[in-house]
Amino acid sequence: MSRHGAATEASRLDRRLEALNEARELADGALPDEVLDGVLQVLERASSRRSLSGDHTVVGFFGATGSGKSTLFNAVSGEDIATAAARRPTTSEPLAGIWGAEGSGELLDWLGVRNRHHASPVPGFADDGTGLILLDLPDFDSTRAANRETVERMVGLVDVLVWVLDPQKYADAAVHNDFLAPLASHGAVTLVVLNQVDRLPDRDIPPVLESLKGILARDGLGKVQVIGASAVVGTGVDKVRAAIRQVATQRRAQSQRLGADVTQACARLAKASGAGEAAGVKTASKARLAEELAVAANVPLVAEAVVRSFQLESTRRTGWPVTRWLVRFRPDPLRRLNLRREGSRPELNRTSLPPAGAPERARTDAAVREFADAASDGAPGPWRAVIRSAAREGREQLPDALDQAIASTDLVAAGKAWWWTPFNTAQWLALLTALGGFAWLGALAALGYFLLPVPEVPLVQGWPVPTVMIAGGALLGIVLAILAKVIAGAAARARGAAARKRLKASVAAVAEDFVVEPVELEVSRLASFNRALQAAR
């Protein structure tokens, strides 16, 4: 592939790494730390590798004891590099054969490879312009733990993995279960060599290769190139060289390897997360939550207090003046609840509503739980738990917040009723009329008592005017009182409904702050995580 193609591959990898990092950050607190730590290691490894030489392809030779790995390494290299370095601690130290020394030093330092050999050009395979590093690695089945640790570290770092198997142990579960199957996503940068085929009769070689391919297919590596070779007699060595040279000259191995790591990390994230999207917050669910919290916050009780308070105040303002003073002995329901505080700052006060008991708290918890369950419906397990936890996070502060919302709601914003003044004026005129009649009759009685001339009293329809004034004033006062009570009842119900609406709006605002918004945030986080994970794949 041209350098332009390699650049395109690298650009796509940039986007995938960015999306993977976004998915990791979004999953923080939702998915297990060990999974997120593994993703972070992939990101850090990718960042480190891409900061080093992009003109070198690192090919690691992995194999078990007796597979002829080092012999094949020498055959491919065209010289006895491994033999020449026999005095090195071969049981634990990787050995590098380098074509193109410039820029390789920092890369080999990062790999932790100290034993380095600048190889001679091999016609048709590699020279200083190829930018190729071959690594001969310790046996992965060594009894020394340090050897296996080295192999496991290198499996995660090299650009291309060459697995050298032999006819006796090519089906060994150790290499397939511990290494090949976990790297199923790395097929594009994996080469399998069945070495020592010279030990098999010619007729057995094809069946053994087919058997190996079948096992690899079960490992998820069905498309991996499998080459039969013999490092001793040279069979298949040119094919191994050709396969390595192809990936080295294309300059795609680094991006393909890191891309495979990203794919594997995405698979782990997807497995830990599970599939699915949350149903999200619905308008009906928000309305049910607000309704239940309103009941738990005693909104019906406060609304009823508004009704009775207005009726009481209307009677005090428009009732019959002779008896309205008795209303002063009846307590104002809003003042008893500490909700009538003209001129004060309600947000600094608390109500005298009954404190939330076990039934109210149970109702609140049930409402929050039902809301969270509806919003998290369809979400995978870990995210459902996160959404539910977000809904419950503010439950300790919720009762106080609801009480403050009730206290801060303007329940008497409309002021006094406009009709109070004319009714009050009419009541006092009626009373004054009746009192005038009583005064007139009293004056007539006094004149008669002192034997003074008593003027003739005018009549209305045969009734003395003072009597008409007394009866008319008293009757008018009673009728006005009854009419005012009817009007006050209708107006009180209207005010109660308005107060209930304002109270529910205040409760809904609390629900929005303490329950809805945290849940919506987590639902949105899950959606963003799924989008980022999809973009990283």
Summary of the structure (lengths in Angstrom):
residues: 537
radius of gyration: 45.6
end to end distance: 22.4
largest distance: 161.3
contacts: 1745
relative contact order: 0.11
helix: 63%
strand: 8%
